[in-house]
Amino acid sequence: MPELPEVQALVDFLAERVVDDAITAVELGSFSVLKTYAPAPQAFDGLLVSGVARRGKFVDIDCDGLHLVFHLAKAGWLRWYDEMPRTVLRPNKSPVAVRVRLASGGGFDLTEAGTRKSLAAYIVADPAEVPGIARLGPDPLAEAFTLEAFAALLGARNAQIKGVLRDQSVIAGIGNAYSDEILHVARLSPFAKAAALGEGQVATLYEALRETLASAVIAASGKPAAELKDAKRAGMRVHGRTGEPCPECGDTVREVSFADSSLQYCATCQTGGKPLADRRTSKFLK
């Protein structure tokens, strides 16, 4: 799933190509992807794109006050064309869920692989009408997201820090991959309780969060949409690297598997050398 750094890179990529261009058509390859019913996609025909913004993991394309908002979810992606295909989309006959055509001849598809469809698109007058955006917590790279604000958020939550970092209503934009990376940099167990962290640990975690995300944004900046997934994987320290050596200490990167996801961590760096139980609890293996 693309997270804050990749979504920001997609926003910047699109902004360079679509702002001040006009949309000639928004076509649906999947009717279920559109979560709003009015106005219809045809309302975009002829509208000029005035801006592209990131809201958490959502991309917001502003067209003269009418917004096309989408969330790529776990298996969605954006495919850019300098020259759009002339073929007409046949609903539910391809991975293409949404196709946006521009007056310049270019445009993009929103695609989704697999059978579990969770990519979502919205057509709204105000992005706050999108439920996922209305629930978003603060942006972790915003100037107002201070150490004091972060400490207050953690102090109010007696939950595992891994889950708190991923909770979009607490902090917007961080997912499974970057929460693993942030916790590794901060040398914290993913199962540590947020409210129980000491003042020094909170400060270290805050710096790790800001620096990890800022560095990832810089690394992703300027890359074409087609290269962002591979660039994200290449930049990971522990996430997705089960069985490989930790870049800090050389210990083997370990994994905890859940029903539909997994986390990676270094026992030496993060849990005092004790491997975490590979089940849905915060207990250590005896």
C-alpha positions in Angstrom: 0.0 0.0 0.0 1.4 3.4 -0.9 1.9 5.5 2.2 2.7 9.2 2.8 6.0 9.4 0.9 4.7 7.6 -2.2 1.4 9.4 -2.2 3.2 12.7 -1.9 5.4 11.7 -4.8 2.3 10.8 -6.9 0.7 14.1 -6.0 3.8 16.0 -7.1 4.1 13.9 -10.3 0.4 14.6 -11.2 0.6 18.3 -10.3 3.4 18.8 -12.9 1.3 17.1 -15.6 -2.4 17.9 -15.0 -2.6 21.4 -13.5 -4.0 23.9 -16.0 -5.0 21.0 -18.3 -8.7 20.2 -18.8 -10.4 16.9 -18.1 -12.2 15.6 -21.2 -13.6 12.4 -19.6 -13.7 10.4 -16.4 -14.5 6.8 -17.3 -15.3 3.9 -14.9 -14.0 0.4 -15.4 -15.5 -0.6 -12.1 -18.8 0.9 -10.9 -18.1 -0.3 -7.3 -14.9 1.9 -7.1 -17.0 5.1 -7.0 -18.4 5.6 -3.5 -20.5 8.7 -4.3 -23.6 8.9 -6.5 -23.9 12.6 -7.3 -22.5 14.4 -9.2 -21.8 11.9 -12.0 -18.3 11.5 -13.5 -19.5 13.5 -16.6 -19.5 16.6 -14.4 -15.7 16.8 -14.9 -16.0 17.1 -18.7 -14.3 20.3 -19.7 -13.2 21.4 -16.2 -9.7 22.8 -15.7 -7.5 21.1 -13.1 -6.5 23.8 -10.6 -4.6 21.8 -8.0 -3.5 18.4 -6.7 -3.1 17.8 -2.9 -2.3 15.0 -0.5 -4.6 14.3 2.4 -3.2 11.5 4.5 -3.0 8.6 1.9 -5.7 10.2 -0.2 -5.0 12.1 -3.5 -7.3 15.1 -4.1 -7.6 16.5 -7.6 -9.3 19.9 -7.6 -11.1 20.8 -10.8 -12.7 24.3 -10.4 -14.1 23.3 -7.0 -15.2 19.8 -7.9 -12.9 17.2 -6.4 -11.9 13.8 -7.6 -10.5 12.1 -4.5 -9.1 8.6 -4.5 -7.4 6.2 -2.1 -5.3 3.4 -3.7 -5.7 1.0 -0.8 -3.6 -2.2 -0.7 -3.4 -3.2 -4.3 -4.3 0.0 -6.2 -1.9 2.1 -8.3 -1.8 4.9 -10.8 -0.6 4.3 -14.4 0.3 7.5 -16.4 0.1 7.9 -20.2 1.6 10.7 -22.2 -0.9 9.5 -24.9 -4.0 7.8 -23.6 -5.2 4.5 -25.2 -8.2 5.1 -27.5 -9.9 1.9 -26.4 -13.2 2.3 -24.5 -13.2 0.7 -21.0 -15.4 -2.3 -20.6 -16.7 -2.5 -17.0 -15.1 -5.3 -14.9 -13.1 -6.6 -17.9 -9.7 -5.3 -16.9 -7.7 -4.1 -13.8 -8.5 -0.5 -14.8 -11.0 0.9 -12.3 -11.0 4.6 -13.4 -9.6 6.3 -16.5 -9.1 10.1 -16.6 -8.5 11.7 -20.1 -7.0 15.1 -20.5 -7.3 17.7 -23.3 -3.5 17.5 -23.9 -3.9 13.8 -24.9 -2.4 12.4 -21.8 -4.1 11.1 -18.7 -4.0 8.2 -16.2 -5.6 5.0 -15.1 -6.3 3.9 -11.6 -5.7 0.1 -11.5 -6.2 -2.6 -8.9 -4.8 -6.1 -8.9 -6.2 -9.1 -7.1 -9.8 -10.1 -6.2 -10.2 -8.1 -3.0 -11.2 -4.7 -4.3 -10.7 -1.8 -1.9 -9.6 1.1 -4.2 -12.0 3.9 -3.6 -12.9 7.1 -5.6 -15.1 10.0 -4.6 -16.6 13.0 -6.5 -17.3 15.8 -4.0 -17.5 19.5 -3.6 -15.5 19.4 -0.4 -12.9 16.8 0.4 -14.2 16.8 4.0 -17.3 15.0 2.6 -15.1 11.9 2.2 -15.5 9.9 5.4 -11.8 8.8 5.5 -10.6 12.3 5.2 -13.0 13.7 7.8 -11.5 11.2 10.3 -7.9 12.0 9.6 -5.5 12.9 12.4 -2.8 15.5 12.0 -0.2 15.3 9.2 3.1 14.1 10.8 5.2 16.4 8.5 3.1 19.5 9.2 4.8 22.4 11.1 2.0 22.2 13.8 2.9 18.5 14.5 5.3 19.3 17.4 6.9 17.0 19.9 4.4 18.3 22.5 1.4 17.4 20.2 2.9 14.0 19.5 3.4 13.3 23.2 -0.2 14.3 24.0 -1.5 11.9 21.3 0.5 8.9 22.7 -0.2 9.7 26.3 -3.9 9.3 25.7 -3.6 5.8 24.2 -2.9 2.6 26.1 -2.4 0.6 22.9 0.5 -1.0 21.1 2.7 1.7 19.5 2.7 -0.1 16.1 -1.1 0.2 15.9 -1.2 3.8 17.2 1.2 4.9 14.4 -0.9 3.1 11.8 -4.2 4.6 13.1 -5.2 7.2 10.5 -7.4 9.0 13.0 -4.4 9.5 15.2 -1.7 10.4 12.6 -2.4 10.6 8.9 -0.4 8.8 6.3 1.7 6.1 8.1 1.0 2.5 7.3 2.5 -0.9 7.9 5.8 -0.4 6.2 6.8 3.0 7.6 5.7 2.2 11.1 8.1 -0.8 11.0 10.9 1.6 9.7 10.2 4.3 12.3 10.1 1.9 15.2 13.4 0.3 14.0 15.1 3.7 13.9 13.7 4.5 17.3 14.8 1.1 18.7 11.4 0.4 20.1 9.3 -2.8 20.2 6.2 -2.6 18.0 4.3 -4.1 21.0 5.3 -1.3 23.5 2.4 0.5 25.0 2.1 4.1 23.7 1.0 5.6 27.0 3.8 3.8 28.9 6.7 5.3 26.8 9.1 7.5 28.8 9.8 11.1 27.9 13.1 10.2 26.3 11.5 7.4 24.3 8.8 9.7 23.0 11.3 12.3 21.9 13.4 9.6 20.1 10.3 8.2 18.4 9.2 11.7 17.3 12.6 12.4 15.7 12.6 8.9 14.1 9.1 9.5 12.7 9.9 12.9 11.2 13.3 12.0 9.8 12.2 8.7 8.3 9.2 10.2 6.5 11.1 13.3 5.4 13.9 11.2 4.0 11.5 8.9 2.2 9.7 11.9 0.7 13.0 13.2 -0.7 14.0 9.8 -2.0 10.6 9.4 -3.8 10.5 13.0 -5.1 10.9 13.3 -8.9 10.5 9.6 -9.6 7.9 8.5 -12.2 4.8 6.8 -10.9 6.0 3.5 -12.4 9.2 3.5 -10.3 7.8 4.4 -6.9 6.9 0.9 -5.7 10.4 -0.5 -6.4 12.0 2.6 -4.9 10.0 2.1 -1.7 11.0 -1.5 -1.4 14.7 -0.7 -2.0 14.7 1.9 0.8 13.3 -0.3 3.5 15.6 -1.2 6.5 13.6 -4.0 8.0 10.1 -4.0 6.5 9.8 -6.8 4.0 13.3 -8.1 4.8 12.5 -11.1 7.0 15.6 -13.3 7.3 18.0 -10.6 6.1 20.7 -9.0 8.3 19.7 -5.9 10.3 21.6 -2.9 8.8 22.4 -1.7 12.3 23.6 -4.7 14.2 23.7 -7.6 11.7 21.1 -9.7 13.6 18.5 -11.5 11.5 15.3 -9.5 10.8 12.3 -11.3 12.3 8.6 -11.3 11.5 5.3 -11.5 13.3 2.5 -12.7 11.0 -1.1 -11.8 11.4 -4.2 -12.9 9.4 -3.8 -10.4 6.6 -0.4 -8.6 7.3 2.9 -8.9 9.0 5.5 -6.8 10.7 9.3 -7.0 10.7 11.7 -6.0 13.4 15.2 -6.6 14.8 15.2 -8.3 18.2 18.6 -7.0 19.1 17.8 -3.4 18.3 14.2 -3.3 19.5 13.3 -5.9 22.0 16.4 -6.5 24.1 17.3 -9.6 22.1 14.0 -11.4 22.8 12.0 -12.6 19.8 8.3 -11.5 19.8 5.7 -14.2 19.8 4.3 -14.8 16.3 0.7 -14.4 17.3 -1.8 -11.6 18.0 -0.5 -10.8 21.5 2.2 -8.6 23.0 3.8 -11.4 25.0 7.4 -12.5 24.4 8.3 -16.1 23.6 9.5 -17.8 26.8 
